Structure formats: C-alpha cells, structure tokens
C-alpha cells in the first residue's frame, strides 16, 4: 500500500494530532477551554485548526466566532471542504460531555456509511488512548503502519457524535475509511433545522456501545475535536456549536 493511499485512508485521524504533537504528555485542566479567547473575536489557542494533507488540495472548512441571539458561538461552514479544530485533553474520561448545537443547512447528499458520501455538517469527536492489545490484529497492524508512515501519534479509537441529514437519531457504525473511527447519530432528518438542541452524553456508555467488544473499560481521553466536511460530496453546509464542556 503506497504512502499516498495510507495518508488518505487515515486522514480522518489527523483531527487530534496537531495538539498531541505540540504538547506531548501534557495534562490539561479539568474542563475544555471555551471556543472564544478573552477578547471574544478569535478562537481560544487551545483549539487548533487542521485539515487534510496538503497533497489533497482540499480547502479547509471555516470555524468562526459569530454573534447569535446575544451569544458568541462557533460557526462551522463548509464548501467542498474539510476541517476540524481539536483540543488536547489528557486523563480519564469525565462522566458526561455536553454541548448545544444547531444545523442551518445540512448535506442531503452525504452518506456516512459510504466512502463517496462520507461527509458531516456537524460532528463532535472524542479520541481515546485505547490499548493496542485490545484492537483486532488487522486493524492494529494498519494503525501501527499508519503511525509509522505519518510519523504521528494517531488515536487508536475515535468516537464521533453526528448531526446527519440522512440517518435517524440512534444510528451508529464504523467510518467507511477506518473502523478505528465510529459514529453515533444524535440528530437526524427529524430534528428541526435552525433550532438549538442540547446534548448530554455519557461518554463511557457510548464508548462501550461502539468499542465495548474490544475494551472492557473506557481508556483515557487524549483529545476532543469539532469538525465539518463536505469534500466528498462537494456540498455546502452551515451549523453552530456552543457550550462544549465536560460535566460530572
């Protein structure tokens, strides 16, 4: 398998690596930094943007702070683009992760179960330091090879919460590019657009649902990320997110 193909297949893993490499072994505060810095006009430096490798020539999705209904919130915009912002966070998974999100314009052509349709207008992901010994042999070998090729500490397990325009809430599965990334749809076509929805997830229970056949306990968290992409379908999307934090 060539280096270019490997980079493409594992590109989704890059959502966590920027901060992991920048601050190796760092231990962060008990909660995530807010999206906005003190000035309220720029992203907090704890949140670092990244995209696909340069050789893919895919533009980055935009993550901007905007005023909305009296609050400053994160705006996620895609236009045949890919992007994530990630926040390194080292330690056992807190009990709950909560946030508020809002979809204005989704991606009706996306199909997260297929490679050509693997796009999401709005996702929140948690990366785990899952022991390699827990991972099936074939996936473990592929991950080890990808780490060697990219020179990056790619996460062994990634759980992504999605707002999807095709599949109903409760749908789950593995990313079509790699089973090391698995998704859970929290809001689907039945959820109203242009309205805030509050989510509060029990992280250990969700990890057990998607990775429990591999690991009996929840491994430490290494990063949290927010993403939006439409590079596969060439669509455009608009969404908002705010108040992303750990809770007891």
C-alpha positions as CSV (number, residue, x, y, z in Angstrom):
1,X,0.0,0.0,0.0
2,X,1.5,3.3,-1.1
3,X,2.2,6.2,1.2
4,X,-0.4,8.5,-0.6
5,X,-3.2,5.9,-0.1
6,X,-2.2,5.4,3.6
7,X,-2.4,9.2,4.2
8,X,-5.8,9.3,2.5
9,X,-7.2,6.4,4.4
10,X,-6.0,7.7,7.8
11,X,-6.6,11.4,7.1
12,X,-9.6,11.5,9.4
13,X,-7.3,10.6,12.3
14,X,-5.5,13.9,11.9
15,X,-8.2,15.7,13.9
16,X,-6.3,15.1,17.1
17,X,-2.7,15.0,16.2
18,X,-1.8,18.7,16.0
19,X,-2.1,19.4,19.7
20,X,-0.9,15.9,20.7
21,X,2.3,16.6,18.9
22,X,2.7,20.2,20.0
23,X,2.3,19.4,23.7
24,X,3.3,15.8,24.2
25,X,2.4,14.3,27.5
26,X,0.6,17.4,28.6
27,X,-2.0,17.3,31.3
28,X,-4.8,19.8,30.9
29,X,-7.3,21.4,33.3
30,X,-10.4,19.6,34.4
31,X,-12.5,21.2,31.6
32,X,-12.2,22.2,28.0
33,X,-11.4,25.8,27.1
34,X,-14.2,27.8,25.6
35,X,-14.1,28.4,21.9
36,X,-13.6,32.1,22.3
37,X,-10.5,33.7,23.8
38,X,-10.8,36.5,26.3
39,X,-11.2,39.1,23.5
40,X,-14.1,37.1,22.1
41,X,-13.0,37.6,18.5
42,X,-10.6,34.8,17.9
43,X,-10.6,31.1,18.7
44,X,-9.0,30.2,22.0
45,X,-5.4,28.9,21.4
46,X,-6.3,25.6,23.0
47,X,-8.4,24.9,19.9
48,X,-6.2,24.3,16.9
49,X,-7.5,24.0,13.3
50,X,-6.3,21.4,10.9
51,X,-7.3,19.9,7.5
52,X,-6.3,17.1,5.1
53,X,-2.7,16.7,3.9
54,X,-1.6,19.4,1.5
55,X,-1.3,17.0,-1.4
56,X,-5.1,16.5,-1.3
57,X,-5.6,20.2,-2.3
58,X,-8.8,20.3,-0.3
59,X,-9.7,23.7,1.2
60,X,-10.3,23.9,4.9
61,X,-13.7,24.3,6.4
62,X,-14.2,27.6,8.3
63,X,-14.6,27.9,12.0
64,X,-15.5,31.4,13.1
65,X,-16.8,33.1,16.2
66,X,-20.1,34.9,15.5
67,X,-22.8,36.7,17.5
68,X,-26.1,34.8,17.5
69,X,-29.1,35.6,19.7
70,X,-27.0,37.6,22.1
71,X,-24.2,35.0,22.5
72,X,-20.9,34.4,20.8
73,X,-21.0,30.9,19.2
74,X,-18.8,28.8,16.9
75,X,-19.9,28.9,13.3
76,X,-19.0,25.9,11.1
77,X,-19.1,26.5,7.3
78,X,-18.2,24.0,4.6
79,X,-17.9,24.4,0.8
80,X,-16.5,21.2,-0.7
81,X,-14.0,21.4,2.2
82,X,-12.7,19.5,5.2
83,X,-11.6,20.8,8.6
84,X,-11.5,20.2,12.3
85,X,-10.5,22.1,15.4
86,X,-9.0,19.9,18.2
87,X,-8.3,20.4,21.9
88,X,-5.7,18.1,23.6
89,X,-7.0,16.8,26.9
90,X,-5.2,14.1,28.9
91,X,-6.9,12.0,31.5
92,X,-9.7,9.6,32.4
93,X,-13.0,10.3,30.6
94,X,-15.3,12.5,32.7
95,X,-18.8,11.2,33.1
96,X,-20.6,13.4,30.7
97,X,-19.8,15.6,27.7
98,X,-22.4,18.3,26.9
99,X,-23.0,21.0,24.3
100,X,-25.6,22.9,22.3
101,X,-25.7,22.7,18.5
102,X,-27.8,24.0,15.7
103,X,-27.9,23.0,12.0
104,X,-28.9,25.6,9.5
105,X,-28.0,23.9,6.2
106,X,-27.2,20.2,6.1
107,X,-25.7,17.9,3.5
108,X,-28.6,15.8,2.0
109,X,-26.2,14.1,-0.5
110,X,-23.9,12.8,2.3
111,X,-24.0,9.2,3.2
112,X,-21.7,8.5,6.2
113,X,-21.9,4.7,5.5
114,X,-20.0,5.1,2.2
115,X,-16.6,6.5,1.2
116,X,-18.0,8.7,-1.6
117,X,-20.6,10.2,0.8
118,X,-18.5,10.4,4.0
119,X,-19.3,14.0,4.9
120,X,-20.8,15.6,8.0
121,X,-22.0,19.1,8.5
122,X,-21.6,18.9,12.3
123,X,-19.7,16.5,14.5
124,X,-18.1,16.3,17.9
125,X,-15.5,13.7,18.4
126,X,-13.6,12.2,21.4
127,X,-10.3,10.4,20.9
128,X,-9.1,7.7,23.2
129,X,-5.8,6.1,24.0
130,X,-7.1,2.6,23.6
131,X,-4.5,-0.2,24.3
132,X,-3.2,-1.6,21.1
133,X,-3.6,-5.1,22.6
134,X,-7.4,-4.6,22.6
135,X,-7.6,-3.8,18.9
136,X,-8.2,-6.6,16.3
137,X,-5.0,-7.8,14.7
138,X,-5.6,-6.5,11.2
139,X,-6.7,-3.0,12.4
140,X,-3.8,-2.9,14.9
141,X,-1.3,-3.6,12.1
142,X,-2.9,-1.0,9.9
143,X,-2.8,1.6,12.6
144,X,0.8,0.8,13.5
145,X,1.8,1.2,9.9
146,X,-0.1,4.5,9.5
147,X,1.6,5.8,12.6
148,X,5.0,4.9,11.1
149,X,4.2,6.4,7.7
150,X,2.8,9.6,9.0
151,X,5.1,10.0,12.0
152,X,2.1,11.0,14.1
153,X,0.5,9.6,17.3
154,X,-2.8,8.7,15.6
155,X,-5.5,7.9,18.1
156,X,-6.4,4.2,18.5
157,X,-10.1,4.9,18.9
158,X,-12.3,7.9,17.9
159,X,-16.0,8.3,18.8
160,X,-17.9,10.9,16.8
161,X,-21.3,12.3,17.5
162,X,-23.1,13.5,14.4
163,X,-25.9,15.6,13.2
164,X,-26.8,13.9,10.0
165,X,-29.3,14.7,7.2
166,X,-29.8,11.0,6.1
167,X,-29.8,8.6,9.0
168,X,-32.1,8.9,12.0
169,X,-31.0,9.5,15.6
170,X,-29.6,6.4,17.2
171,X,-27.9,5.2,14.0
172,X,-24.3,4.1,14.6
173,X,-21.5,2.4,12.7
174,X,-17.9,2.5,11.6
175,X,-16.3,5.1,9.4
176,X,-16.0,3.6,5.9
177,X,-12.3,4.5,5.8
178,X,-11.3,3.0,9.1
179,X,-13.1,1.0,11.8
180,X,-10.9,2.9,14.4
181,X,-13.4,5.8,13.9
182,X,-17.0,5.1,14.8
183,X,-20.1,7.3,14.8
184,X,-23.3,7.8,16.6
185,X,-26.0,9.9,15.1
186,X,-27.7,12.1,17.8
187,X,-29.8,14.3,15.5
188,X,-31.2,13.2,12.1
189,X,-33.7,14.3,9.5
190,X,-36.5,14.5,12.0
191,X,-34.6,17.2,14.1
192,X,-35.6,20.7,13.2
193,X,-33.1,23.0,11.5
194,X,-32.4,26.5,12.8
195,X,-33.2,25.5,16.4
196,X,-30.8,24.9,19.2
197,X,-30.6,21.3,20.5
198,X,-28.9,20.4,23.8
199,X,-26.9,17.2,24.0
200,X,-25.5,15.5,27.1
201,X,-23.7,12.2,26.6
202,X,-22.4,9.6,29.0
203,X,-19.1,9.0,27.4
204,X,-18.3,5.6,28.9
205,X,-21.6,4.2,27.9
206,X,-21.2,5.4,24.3
207,X,-17.7,4.1,24.2
208,X,-19.0,0.7,25.4
209,X,-21.7,0.7,22.8
210,X,-19.3,1.2,19.9
211,X,-16.0,-0.2,21.2
212,X,-17.1,-2.4,24.1
213,X,-16.5,-5.6,22.2
214,X,-12.8,-4.7,22.2
215,X,-12.2,-3.0,25.6
216,X,-14.0,-3.8,28.9
217,X,-13.1,-0.4,30.4
218,X,-13.0,3.1,28.9
219,X,-9.5,4.2,28.0
220,X,-8.1,7.7,28.8
221,X,-9.1,10.6,26.6
222,X,-6.4,12.3,24.6
223,X,-8.3,14.9,22.7
224,X,-11.7,16.3,21.8
225,X,-12.5,17.7,18.3
226,X,-15.2,19.5,16.4
227,X,-15.5,19.0,12.7
228,X,-17.4,19.8,9.5
229,X,-16.6,18.5,6.0
230,X,-18.2,18.3,2.6
231,X,-15.2,17.4,0.4
232,X,-16.5,14.1,-0.8
233,X,-20.0,15.3,-2.0
234,X,-19.0,18.8,-2.9
235,X,-21.8,20.3,-0.9
236,X,-22.2,23.4,1.3
237,X,-23.3,23.4,5.0
238,X,-23.7,25.8,7.9
239,X,-24.0,25.0,11.5
240,X,-23.4,26.4,15.0
241,X,-22.0,25.0,18.3
242,X,-21.5,26.3,21.8
243,X,-21.1,25.4,25.4
244,X,-19.0,22.3,24.8
245,X,-17.8,21.1,28.2
246,X,-17.2,18.1,30.5
247,X,-19.7,17.5,33.2
248,X,-19.9,15.2,36.3
